[in-house]
Amino acid sequence: MISSYKDILDFKVFDCTAKEEKVNQFLALLQDPDIKSVLNLYLENFLATSDLRILKRLGGIEAEIEKRKTGEKL
């Protein structure tokens, strides 16, 4: 029988110091102006793609509503 949950969870994935170090490295990278500009580009593209999907879905809904108003078959 297992003595405690700590025995199960005691492996490298849960090493908090390694996570802190990775987070600190990431934050240091974000301070680099070249990295910031590339990251901003990725984020802008992601948001634009996301907005485009929403607009396409709304366009489909509007087209369906218009069809129902005019009495076209679905």
C-alpha positions as CSV (number, residue, x, y, z in Angstrom):
1,M,0.0,0.0,0.0
2,I,1.2,3.5,-0.8
3,S,2.3,5.5,2.3
4,S,1.5,9.0,1.0
5,Y,0.6,11.0,-2.1
6,K,4.0,12.8,-1.7
7,D,5.7,9.5,-2.7
8,I,3.7,9.4,-6.0
9,L,4.2,13.1,-6.9
10,D,7.9,13.2,-6.1
11,F,9.3,13.3,-9.6
12,K,11.0,15.9,-11.9
13,V,7.8,17.3,-13.5
14,F,6.9,19.0,-10.2
15,D,10.3,20.5,-9.6
16,C,9.3,24.1,-8.7
17,T,12.8,25.5,-8.9
18,A,13.1,24.4,-12.5
19,K,9.7,26.0,-13.3
20,E,10.8,29.3,-11.7
21,E,14.0,29.2,-13.7
22,K,12.1,28.7,-16.9
23,V,9.7,31.5,-16.1
24,N,12.6,33.8,-15.3
25,Q,14.3,33.0,-18.6
26,F,11.0,33.6,-20.4
27,L,10.5,37.0,-18.7
28,A,14.1,37.9,-19.5
29,L,13.5,37.1,-23.2
30,L,10.4,39.3,-23.2
31,Q,12.5,42.3,-22.3
32,D,14.5,41.9,-25.6
33,P,13.1,44.4,-28.1
34,D,13.6,41.9,-31.0
35,I,11.6,39.2,-29.2
36,K,8.9,41.7,-28.2
37,S,8.3,42.7,-31.8
38,V,8.1,39.1,-33.0
39,L,5.8,38.2,-30.1
40,N,3.6,41.2,-30.9
41,L,3.4,40.1,-34.5
42,Y,2.3,36.6,-33.5
43,L,-0.3,38.0,-31.1
44,E,-1.7,40.4,-33.7
45,N,-2.0,37.6,-36.2
46,F,-3.6,35.3,-33.7
47,L,-6.2,38.0,-32.7
48,A,-6.9,38.8,-36.4
49,T,-7.4,35.2,-37.2
50,S,-9.7,34.8,-34.2
51,D,-11.7,37.9,-35.2
52,L,-12.0,36.6,-38.8
53,R,-13.4,33.3,-37.6
54,I,-16.0,35.2,-35.4
55,L,-16.9,37.4,-38.4
56,K,-17.4,34.4,-40.7
57,R,-19.6,32.7,-38.1
58,L,-21.7,35.9,-37.7
59,G,-21.9,36.2,-41.5
60,G,-23.2,32.7,-41.7
61,I,-25.8,33.4,-39.0
62,E,-26.9,36.6,-40.7
63,A,-27.2,34.8,-44.1
64,E,-29.4,32.1,-42.4
65,I,-31.6,34.7,-40.8
66,E,-32.0,36.5,-44.1
67,K,-33.0,33.2,-45.8
68,R,-35.6,32.6,-43.1
69,K,-37.0,36.1,-43.6
70,T,-37.3,35.7,-47.3
71,G,-38.9,32.2,-47.0
72,E,-36.2,30.3,-48.8
73,K,-35.9,26.6,-47.9
74,L,-33.0,25.6,-45.6
